[in-house]
Every structure is written in C-alpha cells, then in structure tokens.
C-alpha cells in the first residue's frame, strides 16, 4: 500500500487556516486584534497541536497576539463545530515575519539596483 502524497495533518492544517481566517473576519470582535492574516497552520502528525502563523498589519503585533491567545478557546470550540474531528488540536499562535523579511529584501535589492544605475560606465 503506497503512502498518500498529501499527509492528513497538512490537509487539516489547510482547512483550519481557512476556518480560522473566516472566524477572525466574522465572529471575533476583540478590539486588541488588529488586521490579522492567517498565513499558515502547521498541525503536528499526532493532530494534538497546531501552530497558527499570523501576520499583523500595523504596530499592534503584541496586543493582537494576546487577543488571539485569549480567543483561542473560542476559536477551538468553533473549529470543533465546523470540522468533524474527534479531537481539535490545541492552538498555538505565532507571529509570521515572512512578509516583513520579503519587504526588507526587496528594499535591499532596489538599493543595489539604484547604486548600479548610478555607477559611471567609465569607472569599469
């Protein structure tokens, strides 16, 4: 019997990402939670824990994470209603700085490009 190409934990993570994003948009009204985007959900192979990676627009990163942590039990119970699972994984919220790193890299590349354009061709 061949191993499935797409692990169950990855499928569950994808579905959880969509459901959590929907919950944050429609049901969570905590003022501490700013403009939050769920970038990824990584579920452990035993389906007991799920790391929810979020990016936050604006400076309120710490307060948004605190708001998400306090809403974790509610989000988990809603996930239990929406997803037919025996056990809903424990939610662990983590800040995802990939967007910031990408922006920083793009700025560095732009600076290099500008410096290259300013070089005098006679100097070479």
TORPALUM-577257 format. One record per residue (C-alpha): residue in three letters; residue number from 0; x, y, z. Coordinates in pm, 1 decimal, decimal comma. Layout:
N
atom residuo->ALA; num->NUM; X->X; Y->Y; Z->Z
...
***
This chain:
124
atom residuo->UNK; num->0; X->0,0; Y->0,0; Z->0,0
atom residuo->UNK; num->1; X->151,1; Y->333,5; Z->-103,2
atom residuo->UNK; num->2; X->177,8; Y->629,8; Z->130,3
atom residuo->UNK; num->3; X->-59,8; Y->919,1; Z->49,7
atom residuo->UNK; num->4; X->111,2; Y->1205,6; Z->-127,7
atom residuo->UNK; num->5; X->-56,1; Y->1462,4; Z->93,9
atom residuo->UNK; num->6; X->-45,6; Y->1398,4; Z->469,0
atom residuo->UNK; num->7; X->-361,9; Y->1418,4; Z->675,7
atom residuo->UNK; num->8; X->-207,2; Y->1675,9; Z->909,8
atom residuo->UNK; num->9; X->-135,0; Y->1902,5; Z->610,8
atom residuo->UNK; num->10; X->-492,9; Y->1869,2; Z->482,4
atom residuo->UNK; num->11; X->-629,0; Y->1950,3; Z->826,9
atom residuo->UNK; num->12; X->-390,2; Y->2246,2; Z->854,7
atom residuo->UNK; num->13; X->-513,7; Y->2387,2; Z->524,6
atom residuo->UNK; num->14; X->-875,8; Y->2356,0; Z->629,2
atom residuo->UNK; num->15; X->-802,5; Y->2504,3; Z->973,2
atom residuo->UNK; num->16; X->-628,7; Y->2803,3; Z->809,4
atom residuo->UNK; num->17; X->-940,8; Y->2880,1; Z->606,9
atom residuo->UNK; num->18; X->-1177,3; Y->2830,4; Z->901,1
atom residuo->UNK; num->19; X->-968,2; Y->3039,3; Z->1144,3
atom residuo->UNK; num->20; X->-941,0; Y->3320,9; Z->888,7
atom residuo->UNK; num->21; X->-1319,6; Y->3312,5; Z->845,7
atom residuo->UNK; num->22; X->-1373,4; Y->3315,9; Z->1224,0
atom residuo->UNK; num->23; X->-1139,8; Y->3611,4; Z->1268,0
atom residuo->UNK; num->24; X->-1321,9; Y->3801,4; Z->996,8
atom residuo->UNK; num->25; X->-1678,7; Y->3723,0; Z->1104,4
atom residuo->UNK; num->26; X->-1700,8; Y->3620,9; Z->1469,6
atom residuo->UNK; num->27; X->-1408,5; Y->3756,8; Z->1672,7
atom residuo->UNK; num->28; X->-1478,4; Y->4110,4; Z->1793,1
atom residuo->UNK; num->29; X->-1180,9; Y->4159,7; Z->2028,6
atom residuo->UNK; num->30; X->-1056,9; Y->4519,5; Z->1980,6
atom residuo->UNK; num->31; X->-699,0; Y->4409,2; Z->2058,5
atom residuo->UNK; num->32; X->-690,2; Y->4202,6; Z->1742,3
atom residuo->UNK; num->33; X->-596,9; Y->4433,7; Z->1458,6
atom residuo->UNK; num->34; X->-574,8; Y->4347,4; Z->1090,0
atom residuo->UNK; num->35; X->-456,1; Y->3985,8; Z->1116,3
atom residuo->UNK; num->36; X->-389,5; Y->3747,3; Z->828,8
atom residuo->UNK; num->37; X->-355,5; Y->3373,2; Z->888,8
atom residuo->UNK; num->38; X->-57,5; Y->3276,9; Z->674,1
atom residuo->UNK; num->39; X->-20,2; Y->2908,9; Z->766,3
atom residuo->UNK; num->40; X->-130,2; Y->2638,9; Z->1008,7
atom residuo->UNK; num->41; X->112,5; Y->2356,9; Z->1083,9
atom residuo->UNK; num->42; X->-53,9; Y->2060,5; Z->1254,4
atom residuo->UNK; num->43; X->158,4; Y->1801,9; Z->1432,9
atom residuo->UNK; num->44; X->145,2; Y->1447,2; Z->1295,9
atom residuo->UNK; num->45; X->-44,6; Y->1327,2; Z->1604,4
atom residuo->UNK; num->46; X->-303,0; Y->1607,2; Z->1547,6
atom residuo->UNK; num->47; X->-267,4; Y->1732,3; Z->1906,8
atom residuo->UNK; num->48; X->-110,8; Y->2074,4; Z->1840,0
atom residuo->UNK; num->49; X->-147,9; Y->2333,9; Z->1567,6
atom residuo->UNK; num->50; X->84,8; Y->2630,3; Z->1521,9
atom residuo->UNK; num->51; X->-114,8; Y->2912,1; Z->1367,3
atom residuo->UNK; num->52; X->112,2; Y->3161,2; Z->1191,8
atom residuo->UNK; num->53; X->-28,3; Y->3511,2; Z->1155,9
atom residuo->UNK; num->54; X->95,2; Y->3837,8; Z->1011,9
atom residuo->UNK; num->55; X->-27,2; Y->4163,6; Z->1159,4
atom residuo->UNK; num->56; X->-59,7; Y->4487,6; Z->967,4
atom residuo->UNK; num->57; X->44,8; Y->4781,6; Z->1180,3
atom residuo->UNK; num->58; X->231,6; Y->4823,8; Z->1506,0
atom residuo->UNK; num->59; X->-11,8; Y->4637,5; Z->1733,9
atom residuo->UNK; num->60; X->157,7; Y->4296,0; Z->1696,2
atom residuo->UNK; num->61; X->185,5; Y->4217,6; Z->2070,1
atom residuo->UNK; num->62; X->-171,9; Y->4316,2; Z->2153,3
atom residuo->UNK; num->63; X->-305,0; Y->4121,6; Z->1854,9
atom residuo->UNK; num->64; X->-120,8; Y->3807,9; Z->1966,3
atom residuo->UNK; num->65; X->-256,5; Y->3849,9; Z->2321,5
atom residuo->UNK; num->66; X->-606,9; Y->3889,2; Z->2182,6
atom residuo->UNK; num->67; X->-565,7; Y->3576,7; Z->1969,4
atom residuo->UNK; num->68; X->-435,3; Y->3378,2; Z->2266,5
atom residuo->UNK; num->69; X->-733,4; Y->3480,9; Z->2476,3
atom residuo->UNK; num->70; X->-971,1; Y->3388,8; Z->2191,2
atom residuo->UNK; num->71; X->-800,8; Y->3050,1; Z->2132,6
atom residuo->UNK; num->72; X->-1055,7; Y->2851,4; Z->2336,3
atom residuo->UNK; num->73; X->-1347,6; Y->3009,5; Z->2148,3
atom residuo->UNK; num->74; X->-1176,9; Y->2955,0; Z->1811,1
atom residuo->UNK; num->75; X->-1103,8; Y->2594,8; Z->1903,8
atom residuo->UNK; num->76; X->-1466,1; Y->2528,9; Z->2004,1
atom residuo->UNK; num->77; X->-1589,6; Y->2685,7; Z->1678,0
atom residuo->UNK; num->78; X->-1345,3; Y->2469,3; Z->1482,7
atom residuo->UNK; num->79; X->-1491,0; Y->2166,8; Z->1661,2
atom residuo->UNK; num->80; X->-1836,0; Y->2261,7; Z->1532,5
atom residuo->UNK; num->81; X->-1718,2; Y->2332,0; Z->1176,9
atom residuo->UNK; num->82; X->-1474,3; Y->2044,0; Z->1129,4
atom residuo->UNK; num->83; X->-1581,5; Y->1692,7; Z->1206,8
atom residuo->UNK; num->84; X->-1292,0; Y->1575,3; Z->1420,7
atom residuo->UNK; num->85; X->-1276,3; Y->1368,1; Z->1736,2
atom residuo->UNK; num->86; X->-1016,1; Y->1599,4; Z->1881,2
atom residuo->UNK; num->87; X->-945,8; Y->1959,7; Z->1780,4
atom residuo->UNK; num->88; X->-575,1; Y->2045,5; Z->1812,0
atom residuo->UNK; num->89; X->-450,5; Y->2289,2; Z->2075,4
atom residuo->UNK; num->90; X->-391,3; Y->2626,2; Z->1904,4
atom residuo->UNK; num->91; X->-55,0; Y->2798,3; Z->1941,9
atom residuo->UNK; num->92; X->-38,2; Y->3141,8; Z->1778,5
atom residuo->UNK; num->93; X->295,3; Y->3257,2; Z->1633,7
atom residuo->UNK; num->94; X->389,8; Y->3576,9; Z->1453,7
atom residuo->UNK; num->95; X->498,9; Y->3523,1; Z->1093,1
atom residuo->UNK; num->96; X->751,6; Y->3784,4; Z->984,9
atom residuo->UNK; num->97; X->796,0; Y->3647,4; Z->631,6
atom residuo->UNK; num->98; X->620,7; Y->3948,8; Z->476,7
atom residuo->UNK; num->99; X->849,3; Y->4189,4; Z->662,4
atom residuo->UNK; num->100; X->1158,4; Y->3992,9; Z->561,4
atom residuo->UNK; num->101; X->1039,7; Y->3988,0; Z->199,9
atom residuo->UNK; num->102; X->984,0; Y->4364,2; Z->203,7
atom residuo->UNK; num->103; X->1329,5; Y->4419,2; Z->354,3
atom residuo->UNK; num->104; X->1493,2; Y->4202,3; Z->86,6
atom residuo->UNK; num->105; X->1305,5; Y->4389,1; Z->-187,0
atom residuo->UNK; num->106; X->1427,4; Y->4722,5; Z->-43,4
atom residuo->UNK; num->107; X->1786,9; Y->4595,2; Z->-37,3
atom residuo->UNK; num->108; X->1761,4; Y->4476,4; Z->-397,2
atom residuo->UNK; num->109; X->1612,6; Y->4811,0; Z->-501,6
atom residuo->UNK; num->110; X->1901,8; Y->4996,0; Z->-329,2
atom residuo->UNK; num->111; X->2156,9; Y->4777,5; Z->-509,4
atom residuo->UNK; num->112; X->1979,0; Y->4838,0; Z->-838,8
atom residuo->UNK; num->113; X->1988,5; Y->5215,5; Z->-784,1
atom residuo->UNK; num->114; X->2359,3; Y->5208,9; Z->-695,3
atom residuo->UNK; num->115; X->2434,2; Y->5003,5; Z->-1006,8
atom residuo->UNK; num->116; X->2239,5; Y->5252,0; Z->-1221,1
atom residuo->UNK; num->117; X->2434,0; Y->5545,0; Z->-1071,8
atom residuo->UNK; num->118; X->2774,1; Y->5392,8; Z->-1148,9
atom residuo->UNK; num->119; X->2963,3; Y->5567,0; Z->-1423,2
atom residuo->UNK; num->120; X->3038,1; Y->5325,5; Z->-1710,0
atom residuo->UNK; num->121; X->3387,6; Y->5482,6; Z->-1743,0
atom residuo->UNK; num->122; X->3477,2; Y->5355,3; Z->-1392,4
atom residuo->UNK; num->123; X->3473,6; Y->4996,1; Z->-1508,3
***
